């Protein structure tokens, strides 16, 4: 698989909650080693897009390909086994399990790229370097952690699956500024290790720190696509689709 070929690609992706259509013909792609931001106001369809990509919505239409596999009609566990990670906004740690036990739940075998080179391999030891807070509390139950610590644990558990690409839903939402900073550093470190990321985000400053490109959603449609630098420089687009 060449570095120019998309790892993840959606074409004409539509999705519904019941009878209500939320996404309309969304086209996007993420390449190897790239951080892409999916931006938009609350209710624009960002989280729905991530859920539709991984197969959490039963009613979806359009083409989704990951590592040349057609996952348009796949269940989420099938996409996860292929190496597509998902970090939901609502964290979902196992509250009765310790940090170490939560990590063990996410464990999958080591992976290789199509050219035979090794994909990033994550162990608890490596993750504790990335998230020192977690390293200080390996035996603490998930239910006795702060929201920011639970957010880190959810990311770390996803990484134990050794994903090629992570869908990261609103990483900076509702956590303390110091955690936001750690999240930004974590994303840049993942990118340096060769992990690709598609993140949904409202925080322009955060997105600018970590992203290469951006797609802007409004009412379930892609309204703008450019490099992150171009979006940051485009006041008109930011005012139209991102300002509150």
C-alpha positions in Angstrom: 0.0 0.0 0.0 1.6 3.3 -1.1 1.7 6.3 1.3 -0.3 8.2 -1.2 -3.2 5.8 -1.2 -5.8 6.6 1.5 -5.9 4.3 4.5 -9.5 5.2 5.1 -11.9 6.6 2.5 -15.6 7.4 2.5 -17.6 8.2 -0.6 -21.2 9.5 -0.6 -21.6 8.4 3.0 -25.1 9.0 4.3 -26.5 8.1 7.7 -29.7 8.1 9.6 -30.9 8.0 13.2 -34.3 6.3 12.8 -36.1 8.3 10.1 -33.9 11.4 10.5 -31.1 11.7 7.9 -28.0 13.2 9.6 -25.3 12.8 7.0 -25.5 13.7 3.3 -23.0 12.4 0.8 -19.9 12.8 2.9 -16.6 12.3 1.1 -13.3 12.2 3.1 -10.0 10.4 3.3 -7.1 9.9 5.7 -3.7 8.9 4.5 -0.9 7.1 6.4 0.8 9.2 9.1 -1.7 12.0 8.8 -3.9 13.8 11.3 -7.1 15.1 9.9 -9.6 17.2 11.8 -13.4 16.9 11.2 -14.6 20.3 12.3 -18.0 21.9 12.8 -20.4 23.3 15.4 -22.4 21.1 17.9 -24.9 19.1 15.9 -23.1 19.4 12.6 -22.7 15.6 12.3 -19.1 15.1 13.4 -19.7 12.2 15.9 -22.2 10.7 13.6 -19.6 10.6 10.8 -17.1 8.7 13.0 -19.8 6.2 14.1 -20.9 5.7 10.5 -17.3 5.1 9.4 -16.8 2.3 12.0 -20.2 0.8 11.6 -22.0 1.8 14.8 -25.1 3.0 12.8 -27.3 0.4 11.3 -28.8 2.7 8.8 -26.0 4.0 6.5 -25.3 4.2 2.8 -22.3 4.9 0.7 -18.8 3.4 0.4 -16.3 3.1 3.2 -12.9 1.5 2.6 -10.2 0.8 5.1 -6.8 -0.7 4.1 -8.5 -1.7 0.8 -11.2 -3.6 2.6 -14.8 -2.7 2.0 -16.3 -2.0 5.5 -19.4 -0.3 4.2 -21.6 -3.0 5.8 -19.3 -4.3 8.5 -19.9 -4.5 12.2 -17.7 -2.3 14.4 -15.8 -5.3 15.8 -14.8 -6.3 12.2 -13.3 -2.8 11.6 -11.5 -3.0 14.9 -9.9 -6.3 14.0 -8.7 -4.8 10.8 -6.9 -2.1 12.9 -9.4 0.8 12.9 -9.5 2.2 16.5 -12.4 4.3 17.9 -12.3 6.5 21.0 -15.9 7.7 21.8 -16.7 11.0 23.3 -18.4 9.4 26.4 -15.2 7.5 27.4 -16.8 4.2 28.3 -14.1 2.8 30.6 -14.9 -0.3 32.6 -15.4 1.3 36.0 -14.9 -1.9 38.0 -11.7 -2.9 36.3 -8.3 -1.4 37.1 -6.2 0.6 34.6 -4.2 -2.5 33.8 -7.3 -4.6 33.4 -8.9 -2.0 31.1 -5.7 -2.1 28.9 -5.7 -5.9 28.8 -9.3 -5.8 27.4 -8.1 -3.8 24.4 -5.1 -6.0 23.5 -4.8 -7.3 20.0 -1.8 -8.9 18.2 1.0 -7.0 16.6 0.4 -5.8 13.0 2.4 -5.2 9.9 1.9 -2.8 7.0 1.3 -4.4 3.6 5.0 -3.8 2.7 6.0 -6.0 5.6 7.2 -3.2 7.9 6.1 -3.3 11.5 3.1 -1.1 12.5 3.3 0.7 15.9 3.2 -1.9 18.7 1.8 -0.7 22.1 2.4 -2.2 25.5 1.4 -0.9 28.9 5.0 0.3 29.5 5.0 2.4 26.3 1.6 3.8 27.1 2.6 4.8 30.6 5.4 6.8 29.0 2.8 8.5 26.8 0.4 8.9 29.7 2.5 9.3 32.9 -0.7 9.9 35.0 -1.9 6.3 34.2 1.5 4.9 35.1 1.1 6.3 38.6 -2.2 4.4 39.1 -2.1 1.0 37.4 -4.3 -0.7 40.0 -6.9 2.1 40.4 -10.4 1.2 39.2 -11.7 3.1 36.2 -14.6 4.5 38.3 -12.2 6.2 40.7 -10.5 8.4 38.1 -11.1 12.0 37.0 -12.8 12.6 33.6 -9.5 13.6 32.0 -7.8 10.4 33.3 -10.7 8.3 32.0 -10.3 10.0 28.6 -6.6 9.0 28.6 -7.4 5.5 29.7 -9.9 5.2 26.8 -7.3 6.3 24.3 -4.7 4.0 25.9 -7.1 1.0 25.7 -7.8 1.7 22.1 -4.0 1.8 21.3 -3.6 -1.6 22.9 -5.4 -2.8 19.8 -2.4 -1.6 17.8 -4.6 0.4 15.3 -3.3 1.8 12.0 -5.8 4.6 12.4 -7.7 6.0 15.3 -11.1 7.8 15.2 -11.0 10.3 18.0 -14.2 11.9 19.1 -13.9 15.4 20.7 -10.7 14.8 22.6 -10.6 18.3 24.1 -14.2 18.4 25.1 -14.9 18.9 28.8 -11.4 18.2 30.1 -9.1 20.5 32.0 -6.6 22.7 30.0 -3.6 20.7 31.3 -5.3 17.5 30.0 -6.0 19.2 26.6 -2.3 20.0 26.4 -1.4 16.4 27.2 -3.9 15.2 24.5 -2.3 17.4 21.9 1.2 16.1 22.8 -0.2 12.5 22.7 -1.6 13.0 19.2 1.6 14.4 17.9 3.5 11.5 19.4 1.1 9.0 17.8 1.7 10.7 14.5 5.4 10.5 15.0 5.0 6.7 15.6 3.1 6.4 12.3 -0.5 6.2 13.6 -3.1 8.1 11.5 -5.9 10.0 13.3 -9.2 11.4 12.3 -10.5 13.6 15.1 -13.8 15.4 15.4 -13.2 18.8 17.1 -14.7 22.2 17.7 -11.7 23.7 19.3 -9.9 25.6 16.6 -6.7 26.1 18.6 -6.5 22.4 19.5 -7.1 21.3 15.9 -4.5 23.8 14.6 -1.9 22.4 17.0 -2.2 18.8 15.7 -3.8 18.6 12.3 -2.5 18.5 8.8 -5.8 18.9 7.0 -9.4 19.7 7.9 -12.9 19.0 6.7 -15.7 21.3 7.8 -19.2 19.9 8.4 -22.4 21.9 8.5 -25.8 20.1 8.8 -24.3 16.8 7.8 -22.5 18.0 4.6 -18.9 18.7 3.9 -18.8 22.5 3.2 -15.0 23.1 3.1 -11.8 21.0 2.8 -8.3 22.4 2.9 -5.0 22.2 4.8 -5.2 23.2 8.4 -3.1 26.3 7.7 -5.6 27.4 5.0 -8.6 26.9 7.3 -6.8 28.9 10.0 -6.2 31.7 7.6 -9.8 31.8 6.2 -11.8 34.0 8.4 -14.9 33.8 6.2 -15.2 30.0 6.4 -14.5 30.0 10.2 -17.1 32.7 10.8 -19.7 30.9 8.6 -19.2 27.4 10.0 -17.2 27.3 13.2 -17.9 30.5 15.2 -20.5 30.1 18.0 
